[in-house]
Amino acid sequence: SLHEHRMANGRINAVHLGRRFSLQSVSSIAHGMSVVVRIFEVVHSEEALPPELKSQLHFASGCVREGFDNPDKLLLFWFLRRYGGRYPRVRVHMEFEGIRDRLPNWIEVSDVDERRRYIHRLWENRS
């Protein structure tokens, strides 16, 4: 049975099995996403992609792997994890809401390093 295959005993219910499955499979899905992005970049290498799209494509697999719907949230997560210890994904979503309205769009600031610095400044100066 599925429970035996997943080494589940009587104390583990379907929710725990689903969570374990999703945690184990998300890295494979993110890797698949990175392959798709790389193929897209190779196929469209002769075309001039907008700089904001080119920048955001590199974050697609990371967003899938970490559970974010916005590359800016992933940048904030990386910052918080590096300088502030462990930050659960839900907390990153909450922290992001405090700076969302002050972030420029990707067309205005498409350089990743500049955007990262911008997010750091906004988060450090939040009210």
Disulfide bonds with the S-S distance in Angstrom:
none
